[in-house]
Amino acid sequence: MIAQHPRFDAVCFDCDSTLTRIEGIDELARRAGREAEIASLTEAAMNGAIPLEAVYAKRLELVRPDRAALAWLAERYTDEMVSGAAETIAMLRRQDKAVYVVTSGLLQAVAEFAHVLGLAPAQVHAVEVHFDAAGAYQGFDSSSPLCCSDGKVALPPLTSIASLMELLRASLSPAH
């Protein structure tokens, strides 16, 4: 008997360290000369010393990415695209699967990178950065669930997909 593979209608990918080999905030920190400060905050969040929500805002305040920095980051994402990422997304789309990028990354850079992958802006869920008229950093969408712990699961239209991803991740963990 041949095992049936589960059917699915949509696939969600993270961006940083999934579709691309880099972490966007680390690249922006390097560009701004703030690597050590960003690394320290990231480590504190990973160790539970600072809530992720507080770290997200602090890192962006340190880096203050302007419009040009996010365009640069989109190029870095493209330059560091994981081998086979574009082909995988193209194959999924040929099979009529909905493909999304769901990330705590910065919308303007991720959407530009996703365009290279053949994805429309509506297929990208990320955190929007706000700019002034000159393109200078003015903050970010702090109401986005994606800048919070477990934010991906909180996205209403993707709740069932995100929950499925969490279940799959748990079933593949070394403890099982």
N, C-alpha and C positions, 0 to 999 in steps of 0.2 A: 504494500500500500504506500502510495506517495503522500508525504505529509503536505497538508495545505498550509501555505503561508498566509498570515493574516492580511486582509485587505485594508488598505488605507487610502484616504483621499488627499491627505496633506502631509507635508514634511516641513518641520521647522529646524532651521540651523542657527546656531550662535554665529557670531562673526569672529571675534578675537580668539585666536588659538584654535579655531575650528575651520572656517573658510579661508583664513589667512594665518600665517605663522606668527604674527605679532600681537601684542596687546597695545591697543590704541593709546591708552593713558600713559603707558611707559614711553611710547614714541613721542608723545607730546611733551612729556616731562624732560626727556633727553633734549628735544629741540629747544625747550625753554631754560635748560640748565638747572632743572629742579629734580633730577633723578633721585638723589638721596632722600629728599623730603617725601617724595611720592612713595618710594620703596618703604620708608618707615611707617607711613600711614597705612599702606596696603598690608604690611606685616601685622600691625596692631589690629586691623580688622580681621585678618585671618586667625589671629589668636583670641579673638573675642574681646579685646580690651576696649575697642571703640566700635559702636554699631556701624554697620555698612552705610546706613543712610547718612551719618555724620561724615564718614570718610569720603563718600562720593562728592559731597559739596565742598569739603576742604581741598580735595585734590583738584577739582575744577577751579577753585578760587586761586590756588597756587599757580596753576598752569595758564589760566585765563585764555583759552584758545579763541583766537579771532577767526574771521571767515577764511583768511589766507591759510591759517594753520590747519583748519579742517579740510581745505582743498588739498593741502600737502599730505595730510593723513590719508585721504582717499587714494592718492597716488601710491603711498607706502603700502596700503592694503592691497592694491592691485599688483604692485611689484612683488609682494610677499604672499600672493595667493597660493594656497595649498594645491599641490599637484592633483589634478583630477577634479577639482571643485567645479569648474565651469562645465566640464563634460557630464558630471553627475547631475547637476541642476538641469542641463539641457535634456538629458535622458529622462529625468522625472517629468519634465514639462511635455516631452513627446508622448509620455504615457498618461497625459492629462491629469497629473498630480498637481495640486496647489503647492507652491513652494514659498516659504516665508523665511525672513531673517528676523529673529527675535533676540534682542541683545540689550544690554545696559550700555552699549556704546553710544556714540554721539551721532544723531540722526543725519546731519548733513554729510558727514564723511561716509557713514555706512550706506546711505542711499545712493551716493555717487558710485561707490564700489559695487553695490548691488546692481546698478544699471549696467555695469561691465559684464555682470553675470546674466543679464537678460531679464532682470526682475524690475517690476514697476514700483514706484514709490509706495503704493498701497500694500505692497507685499513686505514692506520693511517696518518693523516696530522697534523703535529706539528712542533715545532721550533727545529732545530738541534743545538746541542751544540758542539763546537769544543774543542779538547783536544790536548795536546802535546803527545809525545811518551810515557811519564810516566803516562799519564792519568790525568794530571792537566788541569784545566779550561783554555781555550785560547780564549773564546768568544762564540758568537752564530751567527746564520744565520740572520743577521739584514735585509737582503733582503726579508725575509719571510713576506708575508702579515699578517700572524697570530700573529705577535708581534705588530700590529698596530690596531688602532680603526677600526672597521668594516672589519677587515681582512678576516673573514670567508666568507663574501659576495664576496670578491675579488678573491677567488680561482677560476681560469678559469674552470676546469672540474666540479666543484660543484656549479657554479653560480646559476643555476636554482633551485637546491636543497636548497642552502642557502637563496635565495630569498623567496622560499616557506616557509622556517622556519621563516623568518622575518615576512612575512604576517600572518602566523599562530600565532606567538607570539603577534603581534599587535592586532589580532582579539580576543585574549583571555585576553588582558589587562583589568584592572578594568574600564578604561575609556569607553569601548564599552559595 
